[in-house]
C-alpha cells in the first residue's frame, strides 16, 4: 500500500546510509530520514561534527562511522558494518564532496586528484558497495551532483568535471540496475548554505549577485535539498530512475541569466 506522502514514517524500519553527514546537506538529510522513521548511518571524515549530528538523533536508530569515501576498502567495510548492525540496507545517499577551484592552469595535481577521489570515486565506491544489499531490498541510490555538473562555471573546472561525471554515472547505473529493482537518481543543487560555501555566505555583494541570477531570488537551504533526496528515495518516486533533479531555484530554466 502506498503511504501518504505527508506521513512522518515513510521510512519506518528502512536503513539509510548518508555520506558527508557531518554538516550541510548531509546533516539535513540524515535528520530528515530519521524524522521519517529510518535507521540512519551517518558517514564523514569529520569526527567532531559527525558525533554532534549523531547525538541529535535517536540512539537506537542511529550509528556513525568516520570514513574517507575515497578509500574503497573503508567504504566496503562501512557498508558491511551498517548492514550487520541494522540487518539490511534500503537507501544509499552518496553526498560527500569537496571543492577546489581557480584558473585551470593553476590547478595542482593534488587539487585535481582530491576532488576526483572524493566527488567521483567516493560516489562510485558507495554505489558499488551498496548494490548487493540494495538488490535484496529493491532499494534506491541518491547521488549528490550539482548544477555545476550540467553546465560550466568560471574557475571551477575540477568540480564541474567531477559533478558532470556523477550526473552521467547516475544515468548509467540506472540503466544497469533497473531490472534488479534498484532505482538510481541524483539531485543537482545550486548555491546552497553549507560549510563548503560558508565564506560566500558572509559576502553580501556576492550573494546579491548570485540571487540576481536565481529566479526565486535567494540561495537554497540544506533542508530543501534533503526534502528532495527523501522524495527520490521514497515510494512516492517509485517510477523515477536515471533522473538528475535540479534543486536550483530556477537557475537551469533561466540558464543563469540575470533579469532584463
C-alpha positions as CSV (number, residue, x, y, z in Angstrom):
1,X,0.0,0.0,0.0
2,X,1.3,3.4,-1.0
3,X,2.0,5.6,2.1
4,X,0.5,9.1,2.5
5,X,3.3,11.4,1.1
6,X,2.8,13.6,4.2
7,X,3.3,10.8,6.6
8,X,6.2,11.1,9.0
9,X,7.0,7.4,8.8
10,X,7.7,6.8,5.1
11,X,11.0,5.2,6.1
12,X,9.9,3.3,9.2
13,X,12.2,0.3,9.6
14,X,14.2,1.3,6.5
15,X,18.0,1.5,6.7
16,X,19.7,4.6,5.2
17,X,23.4,5.5,4.8
18,X,24.2,9.2,4.3
19,X,27.8,10.2,3.4
20,X,29.0,13.7,4.1
21,X,26.7,13.7,7.1
22,X,28.7,15.9,9.4
23,X,27.3,19.2,8.0
24,X,25.2,20.9,5.4
25,X,23.1,18.8,3.0
26,X,24.3,15.6,4.5
27,X,23.4,16.5,8.1
28,X,20.0,17.8,7.0
29,X,19.4,14.6,5.0
30,X,20.3,12.4,8.0
31,X,17.9,14.4,10.2
32,X,15.1,14.2,7.5
33,X,15.3,10.4,7.2
34,X,15.5,10.0,10.9
35,X,12.4,12.2,11.4
36,X,10.6,9.9,8.9
37,X,11.4,6.8,11.0
38,X,14.6,5.5,9.3
39,X,17.5,3.8,10.9
40,X,20.3,6.1,9.8
41,X,24.1,5.6,9.4
42,X,26.0,8.9,9.3
43,X,29.3,8.8,7.5
44,X,32.0,11.5,7.3
45,X,35.7,12.2,7.8
46,X,35.0,15.0,10.4
47,X,34.6,13.1,13.6
48,X,33.8,16.0,15.8
49,X,30.9,17.4,13.8
50,X,29.7,13.9,12.9
51,X,29.3,12.9,16.5
52,X,27.5,16.2,17.2
53,X,24.9,15.5,14.5
54,X,24.6,11.8,15.5
55,X,23.9,12.8,19.1
56,X,20.8,14.7,18.0
57,X,19.2,11.6,16.7
58,X,17.6,8.6,18.5
59,X,20.5,6.4,19.6
60,X,18.6,3.1,18.9
61,X,18.2,4.1,15.3
62,X,21.5,5.9,14.7
63,X,25.0,4.8,14.1
64,X,28.0,6.8,12.7
65,X,31.3,5.9,11.1
66,X,34.4,8.0,10.4
67,X,35.3,7.1,6.8
68,X,37.1,8.7,3.9
69,X,34.9,7.8,1.0
70,X,37.9,7.9,-1.4
71,X,39.1,4.7,0.3
72,X,37.3,1.8,-1.3
73,X,38.2,-0.7,1.3
74,X,36.9,1.6,4.1
75,X,33.7,2.1,2.2
76,X,33.1,-1.6,1.8
77,X,33.8,-2.2,5.4
78,X,31.5,0.5,6.5
79,X,28.6,-0.7,4.4
80,X,29.1,-4.2,5.8
81,X,29.1,-2.9,9.3
82,X,25.9,-1.0,8.8
83,X,24.2,-4.0,7.3
84,X,25.4,-6.1,10.2
85,X,24.1,-3.6,12.7
86,X,20.7,-2.9,11.2
87,X,20.0,-6.1,9.2
88,X,20.0,-4.7,5.7
89,X,20.1,-1.6,3.5
90,X,17.4,0.3,1.7
91,X,18.8,3.7,0.7
92,X,22.4,4.8,-0.1
93,X,22.9,8.6,-0.2
94,X,26.3,9.5,-1.7
95,X,26.6,13.1,-0.7
96,X,30.2,13.5,0.4
97,X,32.1,16.1,-1.6
98,X,34.9,18.6,-1.7
99,X,35.6,21.6,-3.9
100,X,38.7,23.1,-5.5
101,X,38.8,26.0,-7.9
102,X,40.9,28.6,-9.6
103,X,42.4,29.3,-13.0
104,X,42.7,25.9,-14.9
105,X,46.5,26.4,-15.5
106,X,46.9,27.0,-11.7
107,X,45.1,23.8,-10.5
108,X,47.6,21.4,-9.0
109,X,47.7,17.7,-9.4
110,X,46.8,17.3,-5.7
111,X,43.8,19.6,-6.0
112,X,42.5,17.7,-9.1
113,X,43.0,14.3,-7.6
114,X,41.4,15.2,-4.3
115,X,38.2,16.4,-6.0
116,X,38.0,13.4,-8.3
117,X,38.8,11.0,-5.4
118,X,36.0,12.2,-3.2
119,X,33.4,13.5,-5.6
120,X,33.6,10.8,-8.3
121,X,35.5,7.8,-6.8
122,X,33.6,8.2,-3.5
123,X,30.2,8.1,-5.2
124,X,31.1,5.1,-7.3
125,X,32.6,3.2,-4.3
126,X,29.5,3.9,-2.3
127,X,27.2,2.7,-5.1
128,X,29.3,-0.4,-5.7
129,X,29.4,-1.4,-2.0
130,X,25.7,-0.9,-1.7
131,X,24.4,-2.7,-4.8
132,X,24.4,-6.3,-3.5
133,X,22.4,-5.2,-0.4
134,X,20.0,-2.9,-2.4
135,X,19.2,-5.6,-4.8
136,X,17.9,-7.7,-1.9
137,X,15.6,-4.9,-0.7
138,X,14.8,-3.3,-4.1
139,X,16.2,-0.2,-2.7
140,X,17.5,3.1,-4.1
141,X,20.5,5.3,-4.5
142,X,20.5,9.1,-4.5
143,X,23.7,10.8,-5.5
144,X,24.5,14.5,-4.9
145,X,25.6,16.1,-8.2
146,X,25.2,19.8,-8.9
147,X,24.0,22.3,-11.5
148,X,27.8,22.7,-11.9
149,X,27.7,19.2,-13.5
150,X,25.2,20.2,-16.1
151,X,26.9,23.4,-17.3
152,X,30.1,25.3,-16.9
153,X,31.3,27.7,-14.3
154,X,34.2,30.1,-14.2
155,X,37.2,28.9,-12.2
156,X,35.6,25.6,-11.1
157,X,36.9,23.1,-13.7
158,X,37.7,20.2,-11.2
159,X,34.4,20.5,-9.5
160,X,32.5,20.9,-12.8
161,X,34.2,17.8,-14.2
162,X,33.6,15.7,-11.1
163,X,29.9,16.6,-10.8
164,X,29.4,16.1,-14.6
165,X,30.8,12.6,-14.0
166,X,28.2,12.0,-11.2
167,X,25.4,13.1,-13.5
168,X,26.3,10.6,-16.2
169,X,27.3,7.8,-13.7
170,X,23.8,8.2,-12.2
171,X,22.2,7.6,-15.7
172,X,24.5,4.6,-16.4
173,X,23.8,2.9,-13.1
174,X,20.0,3.4,-13.5
175,X,20.2,1.5,-16.8
176,X,22.3,-1.3,-15.3
177,X,20.3,-1.7,-12.1
178,X,16.7,-1.1,-13.2
179,X,15.9,-4.7,-13.9
180,X,17.2,-5.6,-10.5
181,X,14.7,-3.2,-8.9
182,X,17.2,-0.7,-7.8
183,X,16.5,3.0,-8.7
184,X,19.3,5.5,-9.1
185,X,18.7,9.2,-9.1
186,X,20.7,12.4,-8.4
187,X,20.0,15.9,-7.1
188,X,21.6,18.9,-8.7
189,X,21.6,21.8,-6.2
190,X,22.6,25.3,-7.0
191,X,24.3,27.6,-4.4
192,X,23.3,26.1,-1.0
193,X,24.1,27.3,2.5
194,X,26.6,24.7,3.6
195,X,30.1,24.5,5.2
196,X,31.6,24.4,1.7
197,X,30.0,27.8,0.8
198,X,30.4,29.4,4.3
199,X,32.9,32.1,3.1
200,X,30.5,33.1,0.3
201,X,27.6,33.5,2.8
202,X,29.4,36.3,4.5
203,X,29.9,38.3,1.3
204,X,26.7,40.3,0.9
205,X,27.7,41.7,-2.5
206,X,28.5,38.3,-3.9
207,X,25.2,36.8,-2.5
208,X,23.3,39.6,-4.1
209,X,24.9,38.9,-7.5
210,X,24.0,35.2,-7.2
211,X,20.5,35.9,-6.1
212,X,20.0,38.1,-9.1
213,X,20.6,35.0,-11.3
214,X,18.3,32.8,-9.4
215,X,14.6,33.2,-10.4
216,X,13.5,32.5,-6.8
217,X,15.9,35.3,-5.7
218,X,17.7,33.5,-2.8
219,X,20.2,30.7,-2.1
220,X,19.0,27.2,-1.2
221,X,18.8,25.9,2.4
222,X,20.1,22.3,3.1
223,X,16.7,21.2,4.4
224,X,15.2,22.0,1.0
225,X,17.7,19.7,-0.7
226,X,17.1,17.0,1.9
227,X,13.4,17.0,1.2
228,X,14.0,16.2,-2.5
229,X,16.5,13.5,-1.6
230,X,13.9,11.9,0.7
231,X,11.3,12.1,-2.0
232,X,13.6,10.4,-4.6
233,X,14.4,7.6,-2.1
234,X,10.8,7.1,-1.2
235,X,8.0,5.0,-2.8
236,X,6.5,8.4,-3.9
237,X,9.2,8.4,-6.6
238,X,8.7,4.7,-7.5
239,X,8.8,5.2,-11.3
240,X,11.7,7.6,-11.3
241,X,15.2,6.4,-12.1
242,X,18.1,7.9,-14.0
243,X,16.9,11.4,-13.2
244,X,19.1,14.3,-12.3
245,X,16.7,16.6,-10.5
246,X,17.5,20.3,-10.3
247,X,17.1,21.8,-6.9
248,X,18.2,25.2,-8.0
249,X,15.6,27.9,-7.7
250,X,15.1,28.0,-11.4
251,X,18.8,28.5,-12.4
252,X,18.6,25.7,-15.0
253,X,15.4,27.2,-16.5
254,X,17.0,30.7,-16.8
255,X,20.5,29.5,-17.9
256,X,21.8,31.6,-15.1
257,X,20.9,34.8,-16.9
258,X,20.0,37.9,-14.7
259,X,16.6,39.6,-15.3
260,X,16.5,42.0,-18.2
